Amino acid sequence: MSLTFDDGTFIRAQMQTPLPPPRRNVGVIGWVRQNLFSSISNGVLTILGILLVAWILPPLLRFLLIDAVWTGDNREACLGAQVGACWPFIKAKFAQLIYGFYPSGERWRVDLVFFLGVALLVPLLVLSWPHKRLNSFLFFVAYPILAFILLTGGNIGASNFLLGHFGLMQMVAGDASVAGLRLGFWLDFLITTALCVAVAYLIGRLATGSGRGAATMTAYVFAGLGAITLLWDVDFGLERVETRQWGGLLVTLVIAVTGIVASMPLGIALALGRRSKMPIVRLLSVIFIEFWRGVPLITVLFFATYMLPLFLPVGVNPDGLLRALVGVALFTAAYIAEVVRGGLQAIPKGQYEGAMAMGLTWSQMMRLIILPQALTLVIPGIVNSFISLFKDTTLVLIVSIFDFLGQLRAAFTDPNWATPVTLYTGFAFAGIVYFIFCFGMSRYSLFVERRLNTSHRH
């Protein structure tokens, strides 16, 4: 409907119904034009990519699925001219790849650790899940203790062990009874706690003007260590399983998860220390970071396994897996520290000034204002370090710790499954497992980045 004037002009009284967009700009065709053939160079790359997939994918699918052998009891089932992947080999060695040499009658403990880990991790990863503080406490504090007790069996006499090797009171304990040794250990522990709390208070007082927060945190840490030591002395009736019997995916996940959980707070502390105004703290942080970044991880593992006992007192020989865990955590923390430092440097100076203008202390400013923004900015770098750590766990095979890949290589030596395709099948399966874990971490990091990085979207 319109109004027409004498001179031939008119004014439309209603909006005209818009025409639909061209078919070639919407739907699947529009997506293909915009993303795959938006320019000549983009189209050429798309065609090359399609040709590359067509060259690689069909033979891969033929080996893994079409020509693969799915049933069999020994190598005879996987012999032949056109035989693909030998999946019966993976089925026969599956338990070894997951548990290593863990006693078969006690593997329910490993399954329970896996189940509890997933049950606590999933609510922690869902950003909208309630009770995050309780969930974090259960996953980062209670779960490691419970997992350690389940996997080792507990009842390791921690106080006696620590006193026998490291306790200062051993010099005056002599040949005292077990009760006397434990009393000496706990007295030594309390003295050490008091000294560390006092030092933390003084450092915090010099750095921020108030050392109460640092002293409280130190007290909490030592209280947690004391509780863990008490639990180690409790007999839960579980069979003792040495760490040298662990292996397979169990060891891979233990090293990766421990390295990730331990390196993150240590890396943040090192990043803050490197930006500290206190020369001693800054110098020590720089020395730590540059030393660990300048040494290959394989060298760290060799030193921790074979050379570290030479520098310790006679009779002191910490567990081999524990030494590897500490080395991996310290090595990764140095890289996390530099990633976090990049995020701290990206925060505008106005954020610091605004926080100080509000009367926030240094710890409150970092905890509530600066670190949340800095960590959000460096999510890709942090997750990249975690993925690299997960794949670097394969290096522990060099120091005779049989992780997932180490157990797979050990399985190749079984003559009952010696075929031309066994090697390719095993490494294909290992590649799939590592890809699932690494790709999962990558996709989750993208999800978190999209949810938290709202202020930086274009």
VOPAGU-2260 file (C-alpha; in pm, 1 decimal, decimal comma):
REM VOPAGU-2260
SITE   aa  ch    i         X         Y         Z
SITE  MET   A    0       0,0       0,0       0,0
SITE  SER   A    1     133,3     346,4     -93,3
SITE  LEU   A    2      28,2     709,3    -134,4
SITE  THR   A    3      71,6     851,3    -489,1
SITE  PHE   A    4     109,5    1226,7    -555,3
SITE  ASP   A    5      27,9    1427,8    -873,3
SITE  ASP   A    6     391,7    1453,4    -976,1
SITE  GLY   A    7     423,4    1075,2    -985,1
SITE  THR   A    8     611,0    1032,9    -658,5
SITE  PHE   A    9     477,5     808,6    -386,3
SITE  ILE   A   10     538,9     720,3     -22,8
SITE  ARG   A   11     508,9     362,6      88,5
SITE  ALA   A   12     290,2     328,6     398,8
SITE  GLN   A   13     418,8     -19,1     497,3
SITE  MET   A   14     757,6    -183,1     501,5
SITE  GLN   A   15     820,9    -402,0     203,4
SITE  THR   A   16     881,4    -767,8     281,8
SITE  PRO   A   17    1257,8    -826,8     246,6
SITE  LEU   A   18    1369,1   -1067,0     -23,0
SITE  PRO   A   19    1531,6   -1389,9      91,7
SITE  PRO   A   20    1911,4   -1399,4      67,4
SITE  PRO   A   21    2060,1   -1570,8    -237,7
SITE  ARG   A   22    2077,8   -1948,3    -205,7
SITE  ARG   A   23    2449,7   -1947,2    -263,9
SITE  ASN   A   24    2506,7   -1733,1      48,6
SITE  VAL   A   25    2312,7   -1942,6     305,1
SITE  GLY   A   26    2308,0   -2300,5     421,7
SITE  VAL   A   27    2574,1   -2552,9     332,7
SITE  ILE   A   28    2654,0   -2385,0       3,1
SITE  GLY   A   29    2704,2   -2049,4     172,6
SITE  TRP   A   30    2930,0   -2202,2     440,6
SITE  VAL   A   31    3140,7   -2375,4     174,9
SITE  ARG   A   32    3176,2   -2055,0     -28,0
SITE  GLN   A   33    3269,5   -1847,8     278,0
SITE  ASN   A   34    3510,0   -2092,3     445,9
SITE  LEU   A   35    3652,9   -2314,0     172,0
SITE  PHE   A   36    3639,2   -2118,3    -153,7
SITE  SER   A   37    3637,6   -1753,8     -45,7
SITE  SER   A   38    3940,5   -1681,1    -265,7
SITE  ILE   A   39    4155,9   -1847,7    -527,4
SITE  SER   A   40    4431,1   -1935,5    -278,8
SITE  ASN   A   41    4176,4   -2067,5     -28,2
SITE  GLY   A   42    4016,4   -2281,2    -298,3
SITE  VAL   A   43    4353,1   -2423,6    -405,0
SITE  LEU   A   44    4437,7   -2514,4     -45,4
SITE  THR   A   45    4095,5   -2675,5      -1,1
SITE  ILE   A   46    4144,5   -2891,5    -310,4
SITE  LEU   A   47    4494,6   -2992,5    -196,6
SITE  GLY   A   48    4357,7   -3080,2     147,0
SITE  ILE   A   49    4085,2   -3296,5      -4,9
SITE  LEU   A   50    4340,9   -3477,5    -221,4
SITE  LEU   A   51    4565,0   -3534,2      83,1
SITE  VAL   A   52    4275,6   -3682,2     284,3
SITE  ALA   A   53    4176,1   -3900,4     -10,9
SITE  TRP   A   54    4533,9   -4029,0     -31,4
SITE  ILE   A   55    4576,1   -4103,9     341,5
SITE  LEU   A   56    4231,7   -4196,4     472,8
SITE  PRO   A   57    4132,9   -4496,2     252,9
SITE  PRO   A   58    4444,2   -4708,6     322,8
SITE  LEU   A   59    4426,4   -4614,4     690,7
SITE  LEU   A   60    4064,1   -4724,1     717,5
SITE  ARG   A   61    4142,8   -5038,1     520,7
SITE  PHE   A   62    4422,1   -5128,7     764,4
SITE  LEU   A   63    4237,3   -5038,4    1084,8
SITE  LEU   A   64    3886,9   -5161,3     998,4
SITE  ILE   A   65    3823,3   -5330,0     665,2
SITE  ASP   A   66    4118,0   -5573,1     645,9
SITE  ALA   A   67    4164,0   -5591,7    1025,0
SITE  VAL   A   68    4150,8   -5916,3    1220,6
SITE  TRP   A   69    3906,3   -5901,6    1510,8
SITE  THR   A   70    3918,6   -6250,6    1662,5
SITE  GLY   A   71    4198,5   -6492,8    1736,7
SITE  ASP   A   72    4400,2   -6655,6    2011,6
SITE  ASN   A   73    4757,6   -6620,1    1883,4
SITE  ARG   A   74    4972,0   -6498,4    1597,0
SITE  GLU   A   75    4824,1   -6748,9    1350,6
SITE  ALA   A   76    4509,4   -6537,7    1322,2
SITE  CYS   A   77    4707,7   -6234,6    1204,1
SITE  LEU   A   78    4927,0   -6398,0     940,1
SITE  GLY   A   79    4854,4   -6352,4     572,1
SITE  ALA   A   80    4923,0   -6141,3     265,4
SITE  GLN   A   81    4637,2   -5891,2     300,2
SITE  VAL   A   82    4594,9   -5880,4     677,1
SITE  GLY   A   83    4526,8   -5547,6     847,0
SITE  ALA   A   84    4544,2   -5453,5    1211,4
SITE  CYS   A   85    4574,8   -5740,8    1459,1
SITE  TRP   A   86    4321,2   -5632,2    1720,1
SITE  PRO   A   87    4328,9   -5967,2    1908,8
SITE  PHE   A   88    4681,5   -5867,4    2014,4
SITE  ILE   A   89    4544,7   -5550,7    2177,6
SITE  LYS   A   90    4267,1   -5749,6    2342,0
SITE  ALA   A   91    4513,1   -6004,5    2481,4
SITE  LYS   A   92    4746,0   -5733,0    2616,8
SITE  PHE   A   93    4480,3   -5482,5    2719,5
SITE  ALA   A   94    4507,0   -5549,9    3092,8
SITE  GLN   A   95    4886,5   -5516,8    3075,8
SITE  LEU   A   96    4854,2   -5186,2    2888,9
SITE  ILE   A   97    4619,6   -5045,8    3153,9
SITE  TYR   A   98    4755,3   -5186,8    3482,5
SITE  GLY   A   99    5112,9   -5291,4    3404,5
SITE  PHE   A  100    5224,9   -5556,8    3653,8
SITE  TYR   A  101    4970,5   -5457,4    3918,5
SITE  PRO   A  102    4842,8   -5776,3    4092,3
SITE  SER   A  103    4533,0   -5901,2    3912,6
SITE  GLY   A  104    4343,0   -5958,3    4236,2
SITE  GLU   A  105    4396,5   -5596,0    4342,2
SITE  ARG   A  106    4312,2   -5423,0    4016,0
SITE  TRP   A  107    3974,0   -5321,2    4152,3
SITE  ARG   A  108    4163,0   -5057,9    4346,5
SITE  VAL   A  109    4293,5   -4904,5    4023,8
SITE  ASP   A  110    3944,0   -4915,6    3873,6
SITE  LEU   A  111    3808,2   -4740,4    4183,3
SITE  VAL   A  112    4075,8   -4470,2    4154,8
SITE  PHE   A  113    3984,9   -4416,3    3788,2
SITE  PHE   A  114    3613,4   -4401,8    3869,4
SITE  LEU   A  115    3655,9   -4156,1    4155,6
SITE  GLY   A  116    3884,0   -3938,9    3944,3
SITE  VAL   A  117    3628,6   -3913,0    3664,4
SITE  ALA   A  118    3339,8   -3863,4    3908,7
SITE  LEU   A  119    3518,2   -3568,6    4072,9
SITE  LEU   A  120    3672,0   -3422,5    3756,8
SITE  VAL   A  121    3354,2   -3395,3    3549,9
SITE  PRO   A  122    3171,5   -3161,2    3794,2
SITE  LEU   A  123    3490,3   -2957,7    3821,4
SITE  LEU   A  124    3509,1   -2911,5    3443,6
SITE  VAL   A  125    3143,0   -2809,7    3407,8
SITE  LEU   A  126    3157,4   -2434,9    3472,3
SITE  SER   A  127    2793,5   -2406,7    3582,5
SITE  TRP   A  128    2814,1   -2693,7    3831,9
SITE  PRO   A  129    2745,3   -2576,7    4190,9
SITE  HIS   A  130    2960,0   -2629,2    4501,6
SITE  LYS   A  131    3287,7   -2564,0    4322,4
SITE  ARG   A  132    3483,5   -2508,8    4646,2
SITE  LEU   A  133    3378,1   -2842,6    4792,6
SITE  ASN   A  134    3444,7   -3015,4    4461,1
SITE  SER   A  135    3789,7   -2854,3    4436,3
SITE  PHE   A  136    3876,4   -2961,3    4791,3
SITE  LEU   A  137    3769,3   -3318,7    4722,4
SITE  PHE   A  138    3961,2   -3340,1    4392,9
SITE  PHE   A  139    4281,5   -3157,4    4484,2
SITE  VAL   A  140    4314,3   -3256,2    4852,0
SITE  ALA   A  141    4109,1   -3560,3    4947,7
SITE  TYR   A  142    4132,0   -3751,8    4619,0
SITE  PRO   A  143    4516,6   -3762,7    4594,1
SITE  ILE   A  144    4539,6   -3895,9    4949,9
SITE  LEU   A  145    4271,1   -4158,3    4889,6
SITE  ALA   A  146    4424,9   -4255,6    4554,2
SITE  PHE   A  147    4768,8   -4295,5    4712,2
SITE  ILE   A  148    4629,1   -4517,8    4986,9
SITE  LEU   A  149    4432,3   -4730,6    4740,8
SITE  LEU   A  150    4718,8   -4773,5    4495,7
SITE  THR   A  151    4992,8   -4842,5    4748,1
SITE  GLY   A  152    4788,1   -5006,1    5022,3
SITE  GLY   A  153    4883,0   -4748,6    5287,9
SITE  ASN   A  154    5041,4   -4846,4    5620,8
SITE  ILE   A  155    5391,3   -4750,4    5508,0
SITE  GLY   A  156    5507,9   -4623,5    5848,6
SITE  ALA   A  157    5569,8   -4273,2    5718,2
SITE  SER   A  158    5678,2   -4117,3    6043,7
SITE  ASN   A  159    5930,5   -4390,1    6113,6
SITE  PHE   A  160    6062,5   -4373,3    5757,5
SITE  LEU   A  161    6099,6   -3996,9    5759,7
SITE  LEU   A  162    6257,7   -3996,7    6102,0
SITE  GLY   A  163    6501,6   -4272,5    6010,0
SITE  HIS   A  164    6625,4   -4077,9    5705,8
SITE  PHE   A  165    6557,7   -3709,5    5759,0
SITE  GLY   A  166    6454,3   -3641,8    6119,6
SITE  LEU   A  167    6670,4   -3409,7    6323,2
SITE  MET   A  168    6567,5   -3586,4    6643,6
SITE  GLN   A  169    6728,5   -3909,5    6527,3
SITE  MET   A  170    7056,5   -3783,8    6668,1
SITE  VAL   A  171    6915,3   -3795,9    7019,2
SITE  ALA   A  172    6670,9   -4085,0    6973,6
SITE  GLY   A  173    6938,7   -4354,2    6973,2
SITE  ASP   A  174    6787,0   -4700,8    7000,2
SITE  ALA   A  175    6454,9   -4580,3    7139,6
SITE  SER   A  176    6133,8   -4770,6    7088,2
SITE  VAL   A  177    5897,7   -4718,9    6796,9
SITE  ALA   A  178    5680,7   -4493,6    7013,5
SITE  GLY   A  179    5986,6   -4286,8    7102,6
SITE  LEU   A  180    6086,0   -4255,1    6737,4
SITE  ARG   A  181    5738,9   -4139,6    6643,0
SITE  LEU   A  182    5735,0   -3889,6    6927,9
SITE  GLY   A  183    6070,4   -3756,4    6809,6
SITE  PHE   A  184    5941,9   -3727,2    6454,0
SITE  TRP   A  185    5632,6   -3530,9    6554,6
SITE  LEU   A  186    5837,9   -3302,9    6778,4
SITE  ASP   A  187    6073,1   -3241,5    6487,2
SITE  PHE   A  188    5770,8   -3181,0    6262,5
SITE  LEU   A  189    5620,0   -2922,5    6498,3
SITE  ILE   A  190    5952,1   -2735,9    6532,0
SITE  THR   A  191    5993,4   -2729,7    6153,6
SITE  THR   A  192    5635,0   -2606,8    6110,9
SITE  ALA   A  193    5686,6   -2324,6    6360,5
SITE  LEU   A  194    6009,2   -2214,8    6191,7
SITE  CYS   A  195    5854,8   -2218,7    5842,3
SITE  VAL   A  196    5548,2   -2026,2    5957,9
SITE  ALA   A  197    5772,9   -1764,0    6119,9
SITE  VAL   A  198    5983,4   -1729,3    5803,7
SITE  ALA   A  199    5670,3   -1700,7    5589,1
SITE  TYR   A  200    5533,7   -1431,7    5819,0
SITE  LEU   A  201    5856,9   -1230,0    5798,3
SITE  ILE   A  202    5877,6   -1258,4    5418,9
SITE  GLY   A  203    5513,1   -1160,9    5381,9
SITE  ARG   A  204    5560,6    -869,2    5618,2
SITE  LEU   A  205    5855,8    -740,3    5417,1
SITE  ALA   A  206    5684,6    -792,9    5079,8
SITE  THR   A  207    5328,6    -676,2    5144,8
SITE  GLY   A  208    5327,2    -519,1    5490,5
SITE  SER   A  209    5120,1    -804,1    5634,7
SITE  GLY   A  210    5251,4   -1154,9    5680,2
SITE  ARG   A  211    4934,5   -1306,1    5823,7
SITE  GLY   A  212    4816,7   -1449,7    5491,1
SITE  ALA   A  213    5149,5   -1614,8    5410,9
SITE  ALA   A  214    5181,3   -1753,9    5762,1
SITE  THR   A  215    4827,0   -1891,8    5755,3
SITE  MET   A  216    4882,7   -2057,8    5418,0
SITE  THR   A  217    5207,8   -2214,4    5538,4
SITE  ALA   A  218    5034,3   -2345,1    5850,3
SITE  TYR   A  219    4760,9   -2499,7    5635,5
SITE  VAL   A  220    5020,2   -2670,7    5416,1
SITE  PHE   A  221    5201,9   -2824,2    5711,5
SITE  ALA   A  222    4872,2   -2925,8    5871,8
SITE  GLY   A  223    4784,8   -3107,8    5550,9
SITE  LEU   A  224    5123,3   -3279,0    5544,7
SITE  GLY   A  225    5075,9   -3388,3    5904,3
SITE  ALA   A  226    4731,5   -3530,0    5828,4
SITE  ILE   A  227    4869,8   -3718,0    5527,7
SITE  THR   A  228    5151,1   -3862,7    5738,9
SITE  LEU   A  229    4899,5   -3982,3    5997,8
SITE  LEU   A  230    4692,3   -4151,5    5728,4
SITE  TRP   A  231    5003,3   -4324,2    5591,1
SITE  ASP   A  232    5052,0   -4492,1    5927,6
SITE  VAL   A  233    4699,4   -4635,8    5938,7
SITE  ASP   A  234    4654,1   -5002,5    5848,4
SITE  PHE   A  235    4357,4   -5023,8    5609,3
SITE  GLY   A  236    4394,0   -5397,3    5552,1
SITE  LEU   A  237    4504,9   -5356,7    5189,9
SITE  GLU   A  238    4784,4   -5554,7    5028,2
SITE  ARG   A  239    5103,0   -5352,7    4982,5
SITE  VAL   A  240    5180,0   -5286,6    4615,0
SITE  GLU   A  241    5520,1   -5138,5    4531,1
SITE  THR   A  242    5534,7   -4867,0    4266,5
SITE  ARG   A  243    5768,5   -5081,5    4055,3
SITE  GLN   A  244    5465,3   -5305,5    3992,5
SITE  TRP   A  245    5267,7   -5014,8    3850,0
SITE  GLY   A  246    5265,0   -4960,5    3476,9
SITE  GLY   A  247    5066,5   -4890,1    3165,9
SITE  LEU   A  248    4804,5   -4619,7    3146,6
SITE  LEU   A  249    4799,2   -4606,4    3527,4
SITE  VAL   A  250    5154,0   -4469,4    3541,4
SITE  THR   A  251    5092,0   -4234,7    3248,2
SITE  LEU   A  252    4790,8   -4078,6    3419,6
SITE  VAL   A  253    4964,1   -4064,4    3760,4
SITE  ILE   A  254    5262,1   -3876,3    3614,1
SITE  ALA   A  255    5050,7   -3648,3    3394,3
SITE  VAL   A  256    4787,6   -3559,1    3655,6
SITE  THR   A  257    5044,5   -3513,6    3932,4
SITE  GLY   A  258    5261,4   -3299,1    3706,6
SITE  ILE   A  259    4965,9   -3082,8    3600,6
SITE  VAL   A  260    4824,1   -3036,1    3949,5
SITE  ALA   A  261    5161,3   -2970,9    4114,2
SITE  SER   A  262    5315,4   -2752,0    3843,2
SITE  MET   A  263    5026,0   -2506,4    3814,7
SITE  PRO   A  264    5043,6   -2343,9    4162,0
SITE  LEU   A  265    5423,3   -2365,9    4164,3
SITE  GLY   A  266    5438,7   -2201,0    3822,4
SITE  ILE   A  267    5208,1   -1920,2    3934,5
SITE  ALA   A  268    5422,7   -1863,6    4244,6
SITE  LEU   A  269    5738,4   -1852,2    4030,9
SITE  ALA   A  270    5578,2   -1606,5    3788,4
SITE  LEU   A  271    5480,9   -1378,1    4075,4
SITE  GLY   A  272    5827,6   -1419,6    4225,2
SITE  ARG   A  273    5996,3   -1321,7    3899,9
SITE  ARG   A  274    5791,8    -998,8    3894,7
SITE  SER   A  275    5848,1    -932,0    4264,7
SITE  LYS   A  276    6012,6    -611,0    4381,1
SITE  MET   A  277    6222,8    -806,1    4633,2
SITE  PRO   A  278    6564,0    -870,6    4469,5
SITE  ILE   A  279    6629,2   -1201,0    4648,4
SITE  VAL   A  280    6288,1   -1346,5    4558,6
SITE  ARG   A  281    6320,5   -1227,8    4199,4
SITE  LEU   A  282    6674,4   -1364,2    4164,7
SITE  LEU   A  283    6585,1   -1704,8    4306,9
SITE  SER   A  284    6281,2   -1729,8    4078,8
SITE  VAL   A  285    6487,0   -1638,2    3771,2
SITE  ILE   A  286    6757,1   -1892,4    3859,7
SITE  PHE   A  287    6499,8   -2167,1    3912,2
SITE  ILE   A  288    6312,4   -2095,6    3587,9
SITE  GLU   A  289    6617,4   -2056,7    3366,7
SITE  PHE   A  290    6785,1   -2366,8    3510,4
SITE  TRP   A  291    6490,5   -2599,1    3450,8
SITE  ARG   A  292    6415,0   -2450,3    3108,7
SITE  GLY   A  293    6776,2   -2494,2    3005,7
SITE  VAL   A  294    6788,8   -2867,2    3084,1
SITE  PRO   A  295    6612,2   -3134,5    2874,2
SITE  LEU   A  296    6350,9   -3341,2    3055,8
SITE  ILE   A  297    6533,0   -3664,0    2978,7
SITE  THR   A  298    6839,0   -3524,7    3159,2
SITE  VAL   A  299    6621,5   -3438,8    3458,8
SITE  LEU   A  300    6485,8   -3794,3    3467,5
SITE  PHE   A  301    6835,0   -3944,4    3441,2
SITE  PHE   A  302    6963,9   -3723,4    3720,9
SITE  ALA   A  303    6665,8   -3796,7    3947,6
SITE  THR   A  304    6690,8   -4172,0    3889,3
SITE  TYR   A  305    7061,6   -4249,6    3876,8
SITE  MET   A  306    7257,8   -3952,0    4014,7
SITE  LEU   A  307    7038,3   -3812,8    4291,9
SITE  PRO   A  308    7100,8   -4110,5    4527,0
SITE  LEU   A  309    7474,1   -4035,6    4505,8
SITE  PHE   A  310    7417,5   -3695,3    4670,1
SITE  LEU   A  311    7191,6   -3824,3    4948,1
SITE  PRO   A  312    7298,2   -3973,3    5282,7
SITE  VAL   A  313    7379,8   -4342,9    5296,8
SITE  GLY   A  314    7065,6   -4554,7    5299,9
SITE  VAL   A  315    6840,7   -4280,7    5162,8
SITE  ASN   A  316    6688,2   -4386,5    4832,1
SITE  PRO   A  317    6348,0   -4231,7    4757,7
SITE  ASP   A  318    6104,0   -4422,7    4541,9
SITE  GLY   A  319    6189,7   -4413,2    4170,7
SITE  LEU   A  320    5842,7   -4307,7    4060,1
SITE  LEU   A  321    5837,4   -4034,5    4324,5
SITE  ARG   A  322    6166,6   -3896,4    4194,9
SITE  ALA   A  323    6028,2   -3891,6    3841,0
SITE  LEU   A  324    5710,4   -3716,5    3959,4
SITE  VAL   A  325    5908,5   -3443,8    4134,7
SITE  GLY   A  326    6134,8   -3393,7    3832,7
SITE  VAL   A  327    5843,4   -3369,2    3589,6
SITE  ALA   A  328    5652,9   -3127,6    3816,7
SITE  LEU   A  329    5951,4   -2894,5    3862,6
SITE  PHE   A  330    6035,9   -2906,3    3491,4
SITE  THR   A  331    5679,5   -2820,0    3386,7
SITE  ALA   A  332    5646,2   -2550,4    3653,2
SITE  ALA   A  333    5927,7   -2351,8    3491,8
SITE  TYR   A  334    5740,4   -2339,0    3160,4
SITE  ILE   A  335    5407,7   -2262,0    3327,7
SITE  ALA   A  336    5578,5   -1974,8    3510,9
SITE  GLU   A  337    5680,6   -1808,2    3185,2
SITE  VAL   A  338    5334,5   -1855,8    3035,1
SITE  VAL   A  339    5170,6   -1699,4    3340,0
SITE  ARG   A  340    5425,9   -1417,6    3343,1
SITE  GLY   A  341    5322,7   -1331,8    2989,0
SITE  GLY   A  342    4963,1   -1305,3    3106,0
SITE  LEU   A  343    5061,8   -1082,8    3399,1
SITE  GLN   A  344    5250,4    -849,0    3167,5
SITE  ALA   A  345    4946,0    -825,0    2938,9
SITE  ILE   A  346    4727,4    -679,9    3215,0
SITE  PRO   A  347    4700,0    -299,8    3180,1
SITE  LYS   A  348    4861,0     -91,3    3451,2
SITE  GLY   A  349    4523,7      64,4    3526,0
SITE  GLN   A  350    4401,9    -266,2    3670,5
SITE  TYR   A  351    4678,5    -257,2    3931,5
SITE  GLU   A  352    4614,6     109,1    4008,9
SITE  GLY   A  353    4240,0      55,1    4037,3
SITE  ALA   A  354    4287,1    -237,1    4276,0
SITE  MET   A  355    4524,6     -35,8    4494,4
SITE  ALA   A  356    4285,9     260,5    4487,7
SITE  MET   A  357    4016,4      34,2    4630,7
SITE  GLY   A  358    4242,5     -39,0    4928,8
SITE  LEU   A  359    4308,1    -402,5    4840,4
SITE  THR   A  360    4618,1    -568,7    4976,8
SITE  TRP   A  361    4872,8    -723,3    4740,9
SITE  SER   A  362    4738,9   -1075,4    4793,4
SITE  GLN   A  363    4378,4    -961,4    4745,8
SITE  MET   A  364    4471,6    -770,1    4431,9
SITE  MET   A  365    4644,8   -1069,8    4280,6
SITE  ARG   A  366    4383,7   -1323,3    4387,8
SITE  LEU   A  367    4072,0   -1124,3    4296,8
SITE  ILE   A  368    4173,5    -886,7    4016,8
SITE  ILE   A  369    4499,4    -963,7    3838,1
SITE  LEU   A  370    4540,9   -1343,3    3831,1
SITE  PRO   A  371    4186,9   -1422,9    3705,7
SITE  GLN   A  372    4241,0   -1193,5    3407,2
SITE  ALA   A  373    4598,1   -1309,7    3344,2
SITE  LEU   A  374    4510,7   -1680,7    3356,0
SITE  THR   A  375    4217,0   -1623,5    3121,3
SITE  LEU   A  376    4449,9   -1464,4    2866,3
SITE  VAL   A  377    4701,4   -1750,2    2873,0
SITE  ILE   A  378    4464,4   -2049,2    2868,0
SITE  PRO   A  379    4599,1   -2167,9    2527,2
SITE  GLY   A  380    4960,6   -2155,3    2649,2
SITE  ILE   A  381    4882,2   -2336,2    2974,2
SITE  VAL   A  382    4688,6   -2614,3    2802,4
SITE  ASN   A  383    4964,6   -2642,9    2542,2
SITE  SER   A  384    5212,5   -2707,8    2825,4
SITE  PHE   A  385    4979,3   -2967,3    2975,5
SITE  ILE   A  386    4944,0   -3148,2    2642,2
SITE  SER   A  387    5320,8   -3144,6    2599,7
SITE  LEU   A  388    5357,9   -3285,9    2952,6
SITE  PHE   A  389    5111,5   -3566,3    2880,2
SITE  LYS   A  390    5307,1   -3672,6    2573,4
SITE  ASP   A  391    5643,9   -3632,3    2747,6
SITE  THR   A  392    5543,2   -3896,9    3001,6
SITE  THR   A  393    5670,2   -4151,0    2747,8
SITE  LEU   A  394    6026,5   -4045,9    2836,9
SITE  VAL   A  395    6006,1   -4224,1    3172,6
SITE  LEU   A  396    6065,5   -4550,3    2985,4
SITE  ILE   A  397    6429,4   -4439,0    2956,0
SITE  VAL   A  398    6461,4   -4470,3    3334,8
SITE  SER   A  399    6290,4   -4811,5    3348,6
SITE  ILE   A  400    5941,5   -4689,2    3441,7
SITE  PHE   A  401    5694,2   -4871,8    3221,3
SITE  ASP   A  402    5423,5   -4626,8    3125,8
SITE  PHE   A  403    5159,0   -4694,8    2861,4
SITE  LEU   A  404    5403,2   -4684,9    2571,7
SITE  GLY   A  405    5662,2   -4880,4    2770,7
SITE  GLN   A  406    5415,7   -5160,2    2840,4
SITE  LEU   A  407    5323,6   -5163,7    2472,9
SITE  ARG   A  408    5687,2   -5206,0    2370,0
SITE  ALA   A  409    5724,5   -5481,7    2629,2
SITE  ALA   A  410    5420,0   -5656,4    2481,4
SITE  PHE   A  411    5588,3   -5665,0    2139,9
SITE  THR   A  412    5844,7   -5910,8    2275,6
SITE  ASP   A  413    5581,5   -6184,1    2322,0
SITE  PRO   A  414    5657,5   -6448,6    2054,4
SITE  ASN   A  415    5296,2   -6567,1    2058,7
SITE  TRP   A  416    5197,6   -6243,2    1882,8
SITE  ALA   A  417    5502,8   -6188,1    1662,7
SITE  THR   A  418    5355,9   -6090,5    1323,1
SITE  PRO   A  419    5443,9   -5830,4    1057,9
SITE  VAL   A  420    5142,2   -5617,6    1157,4
SITE  THR   A  421    5170,4   -5637,8    1538,2
SITE  LEU   A  422    5406,4   -5341,4    1562,1
SITE  TYR   A  423    5186,5   -5118,5    1344,8
SITE  THR   A  424    4873,0   -5222,1    1532,3
SITE  GLY   A  425    5023,3   -5142,6    1869,6
SITE  PHE   A  426    5149,1   -4799,9    1772,4
SITE  ALA   A  427    4820,6   -4721,3    1595,6
SITE  PHE   A  428    4634,1   -4804,6    1917,1
SITE  ALA   A  429    4876,7   -4595,2    2123,2
SITE  GLY   A  430    4832,2   -4304,0    1882,5
SITE  ILE   A  431    4454,4   -4325,0    1918,2
SITE  VAL   A  432    4475,8   -4326,2    2299,2
SITE  TYR   A  433    4713,0   -4029,4    2315,7
SITE  PHE   A  434    4507,0   -3840,7    2056,9
SITE  ILE   A  435    4186,6   -3887,6    2259,4
SITE  PHE   A  436    4342,0   -3740,4    2573,0
SITE  CYS   A  437    4526,0   -3455,3    2399,7
SITE  PHE   A  438    4237,1   -3365,2    2169,7
SITE  GLY   A  439    4001,0   -3367,8    2468,1
SITE  MET   A  440    4221,6   -3121,2    2656,0
SITE  SER   A  441    4247,4   -2902,1    2347,8
SITE  ARG   A  442    3872,6   -2886,8    2286,6
SITE  TYR   A  443    3796,7   -2819,5    2650,4
SITE  SER   A  444    4046,2   -2532,2    2654,6
SITE  LEU   A  445    3868,6   -2379,2    2353,6
SITE  PHE   A  446    3535,7   -2414,7    2534,4
SITE  VAL   A  447    3668,0   -2244,5    2847,9
SITE  GLU   A  448    3835,3   -1974,7    2640,6
SITE  ARG   A  449    3509,1   -1892,8    2464,5
SITE  ARG   A  450    3322,6   -1880,9    2795,2
SITE  LEU   A  451    3572,7   -1664,9    2984,0
SITE  ASN   A  452    3731,7   -1450,1    2716,2
SITE  THR   A  453    3417,9   -1245,5    2646,2
SITE  SER   A  454    3593,4    -909,0    2677,4
SITE  HIS   A  455    3840,6    -994,8    2399,3
SITE  ARG   A  456    3599,5   -1116,6    2133,6
SITE  HIS   A  457    3606,4    -940,9    1799,5
